[in-house]
């Protein structure tokens, strides 16, 4: 007869935290195994005072949080669970959850032993009990790596190479979060479709991650015009205007030099550097990223 090792616990595969430079904002990224439970949490956790927004990206739920400690006025069915605490240290982020009944199981046991959790405090849960947990996770930085022009008319595909390198460099220090294909203006010298790629990471060691990615890109690219750019920071909003210019028409690569406020590294400066930089602010913004502009739109 088949047996269930833990019939009332679903472990979250991984929980990742990214903090801004000033410790004022955190993006909490929960990789989930059960989409029903993740959507239930999204619906109810959004009511927590510390949650500014929440969105579903692939197999993750992303919570934009602010630090603080709050008392949650939990009510069965209406508001049965939420996030009640967030603190940011130099190397760790602590997140506290609280829930009732099944929501308490999710707030305690299901998250306490997730991948990425370095230590935890958890309450007994189940039945109609109110239970919670505090989990500690590494304080990561966001690194966005833009890539363009790795193929030739005869062979290769930038989107596949960028993804496979991202998977290869993922380790205990760096978590590969997302891959976004960005449609650029179809310039005359394109290979065919004129798209670039941005790969998103959460990492405690940006320099090592970028170096390893570059090494593999230099090894496997088929083009002499490859561009690679890396942005280290919570929000690449300062690159948005340039990115839209690259979607609407051909731009001068010289304009890149003044971008990024020190957070942008031009790693490989081939002709594809324009597309590499332009891809960066479109990470996980899939509808905008894939929009084809003809110069009139």
C-alpha positions in Angstrom: 0.0 0.0 0.0 1.3 3.4 -0.9 2.0 5.8 1.9 2.4 9.6 2.2 5.4 10.7 4.2 3.8 14.1 5.1 0.1 14.0 4.2 -0.7 17.5 5.5 2.4 19.4 4.5 3.4 20.8 1.0 6.9 22.2 1.1 7.6 25.3 -0.9 10.6 24.5 -3.2 12.3 27.7 -2.5 11.9 31.2 -1.0 14.1 34.0 -2.1 14.4 37.6 -0.8 15.8 40.6 -2.7 16.4 43.9 -0.8 17.1 47.3 -2.1 20.3 49.2 -1.2 18.7 51.2 1.6 16.8 48.3 3.2 13.5 49.9 2.6 11.9 47.4 0.2 12.0 43.7 -0.3 10.7 41.5 -3.1 9.8 38.1 -1.6 9.7 35.4 -4.2 8.1 32.1 -3.3 8.5 29.2 -5.7 5.4 27.0 -5.3 4.5 23.4 -6.0 0.8 23.7 -5.5 -0.8 26.5 -7.6 -4.1 26.4 -5.6 -2.3 27.1 -2.4 -0.2 29.8 -4.0 -3.3 31.6 -5.5 -5.1 31.3 -2.1 -2.1 33.0 -0.4 -1.9 35.7 -3.1 -5.6 36.5 -2.5 -5.4 36.8 1.2 -1.8 37.9 1.9 -2.5 41.0 -0.3 -4.5 42.4 2.6 -1.5 42.4 4.9 -0.4 46.0 5.7 3.2 45.1 4.9 2.3 43.9 1.3 2.4 46.7 -1.3 1.6 44.4 -4.2 1.7 40.8 -5.3 1.9 39.1 -8.7 2.2 35.7 -10.2 5.3 35.1 -12.5 5.5 31.6 -13.8 6.0 29.1 -10.9 6.6 31.9 -8.4 4.5 34.4 -6.4 6.2 37.8 -5.9 5.4 40.0 -2.9 6.6 43.6 -2.7 7.0 44.2 1.0 8.1 47.0 3.4 9.7 46.3 6.7 7.7 46.3 10.0 5.8 44.3 12.5 2.0 44.3 12.6 -0.9 42.6 14.4 -3.1 40.8 11.9 -6.8 40.8 12.8 -7.4 37.4 11.3 -11.0 36.4 10.4 -11.9 32.9 9.2 -12.7 32.9 5.4 -12.4 36.7 5.1 -8.8 37.2 6.2 -7.4 33.9 7.5 -3.7 34.4 6.9 -1.0 36.9 6.0 2.5 38.3 6.4 2.9 40.0 9.8 6.6 40.8 10.0 9.6 41.8 7.9 13.1 42.8 9.0 16.2 43.3 7.0 19.7 42.7 8.2 23.1 43.1 6.6 23.0 39.5 5.3 19.6 38.1 6.2 15.9 38.9 5.7 13.4 37.6 8.3 9.8 37.1 7.2 7.0 36.2 9.6 3.7 34.5 8.6 0.5 33.9 10.5 -2.6 31.9 9.6 -5.7 30.1 10.9 -6.6 26.4 10.2 -5.2 25.3 6.9 -3.8 28.8 6.4 -1.8 28.2 9.6 -0.3 25.1 8.1 0.8 27.1 5.1 2.1 29.9 7.3 4.1 27.5 9.5 5.1 24.1 8.3 4.9 24.6 4.6 7.2 27.5 4.5 9.5 26.8 7.4 11.4 24.0 5.6 11.4 25.5 2.1 14.6 25.6 0.1 16.6 28.7 0.7 15.5 29.0 4.3 18.6 29.1 6.5 16.8 28.9 9.9 13.2 29.1 11.1 10.9 29.3 14.1 7.6 27.6 13.6 4.4 26.8 15.6 2.5 23.5 15.8 -0.3 23.8 13.2 -3.3 21.9 11.9 -7.0 21.6 12.7 -8.4 24.9 13.7 -5.3 26.3 15.4 -3.7 29.6 14.7 -0.1 29.1 13.8 2.8 30.9 12.2 6.5 31.0 11.6 9.5 33.2 11.0 11.9 32.2 8.3 15.4 33.7 7.7 16.6 33.8 4.1 19.8 35.3 2.6 19.6 39.0 1.7 20.1 39.0 -2.1 20.8 41.6 -4.8 19.0 41.5 -8.1 21.3 41.1 -11.1 19.8 41.5 -14.6 21.9 40.2 -17.5 21.1 41.3 -21.0 22.4 39.5 -24.0 22.1 40.1 -27.8 23.6 38.9 -31.0 25.0 35.4 -30.4 23.9 33.6 -33.5 24.6 33.8 -37.3 22.3 33.4 -40.3 23.4 29.7 -40.4 23.2 28.6 -36.8 22.4 29.4 -33.2 19.6 31.1 -31.2 20.2 33.7 -28.5 17.2 32.9 -26.4 18.2 29.3 -25.9 21.9 30.0 -25.2 21.0 32.7 -22.7 18.7 30.3 -20.8 21.1 27.4 -20.8 24.0 29.6 -19.5 21.7 31.0 -16.8 20.9 27.4 -15.7 24.6 26.5 -15.7 25.7 29.3 -13.4 22.9 28.8 -10.9 24.3 27.7 -7.5 24.0 28.2 -3.7 24.9 31.9 -4.2 22.8 32.7 -7.2 19.2 31.8 -8.1 18.0 32.0 -11.7 14.6 33.7 -11.5 13.3 34.6 -15.0 14.0 34.8 -18.7 12.4 37.4 -20.9 12.5 37.7 -24.7 12.4 41.4 -25.8 11.3 42.4 -29.3 13.5 45.2 -30.6 13.0 47.4 -33.7 13.8 45.2 -36.7 17.0 46.9 -37.9 18.5 46.0 -41.3 21.5 44.1 -39.8 19.4 41.8 -37.6 19.9 38.0 -38.0 16.1 37.4 -38.4 13.7 38.3 -35.6 15.7 41.0 -33.8 15.1 40.0 -30.2 17.3 40.3 -27.2 17.2 38.5 -23.8 17.3 39.4 -20.2 18.0 36.8 -17.5 17.1 37.7 -13.9 19.0 36.4 -10.8 19.0 36.9 -7.1 22.5 36.6 -5.8 24.8 37.3 -2.8 27.8 37.5 -5.1 27.1 39.6 -8.2 30.7 39.8 -9.4 31.2 36.0 -9.5 27.9 35.4 -11.2 28.6 38.0 -13.9 32.1 36.6 -14.5 30.9 33.0 -14.8 28.1 34.1 -17.2 30.5 36.0 -19.3 33.0 33.1 -19.5 30.3 30.8 -20.9 28.9 33.4 -23.3 32.4 34.0 -24.7 32.9 30.3 -25.1 29.7 29.5 -26.9 28.6 32.6 -28.8 28.8 32.2 -32.6 29.0 35.9 -33.3 31.7 38.5 -33.2 29.1 41.2 -32.4 27.8 39.8 -29.1 26.7 42.2 -26.5 26.4 41.5 -22.8 25.3 44.0 -20.1 24.7 43.5 -16.4 22.6 45.6 -14.1 22.9 45.2 -10.3 20.1 46.9 -8.4 16.6 46.6 -7.2 14.8 48.5 -10.0 16.3 49.3 -13.4 13.7 52.1 -14.1 16.4 54.5 -15.2 16.9 52.3 -18.4 13.3 52.3 -19.5 13.4 55.4 -21.7 16.4 54.1 -23.6 14.8 50.6 -23.9 11.7 52.0 -25.5 13.8 54.0 -28.0 15.5 50.7 -29.0 12.0 49.2 -29.5 10.9 52.1 -31.7 13.9 52.6 -33.9 17.7 52.3 -34.3 19.7 54.1 -31.6 23.2 55.3 -31.2 25.3 53.0 -29.0 27.1 56.0 -27.6 23.9 56.9 -25.6 24.6 53.9 -23.4 27.7 55.3 -21.8 25.6 57.8 -19.6 23.1 55.2 -18.3 22.9 53.2 -15.1 24.3 55.5 -12.5 27.2 53.1 -11.8 24.8 50.1 -11.6 25.2 49.1 -15.3 28.2 47.2 -16.5 28.9 46.9 -20.2 30.6 43.4 -20.2 30.8 42.6 -23.9 30.7 45.6 -26.2 29.9 44.1 -29.5 27.1 45.6 -31.7 24.6 43.7 -29.7 25.3 45.8 -26.6 22.3 48.1 -27.6 19.9 45.2 -27.5 21.5 43.8 -24.3 21.0 47.0 -22.4 17.5 47.6 -23.9 16.3 44.2 -22.7 17.1 44.8 -19.0 14.2 46.9 -17.8 11.6 44.6 -19.5 12.4 41.6 -17.2 9.1 39.8 -16.4 7.2 42.5 -18.3 6.3 40.0 -21.0 3.5 41.7 -22.8 5.4 45.0 -23.2 8.6 43.1 -24.0 7.1 41.2 -26.9 5.4 44.3 -28.4 6.6 44.9 -32.0 7.0 48.7 -32.7 7.3 49.7 -36.4 8.4 53.3 -35.7 4.8 54.5 -35.9 3.6 52.9 -32.6 
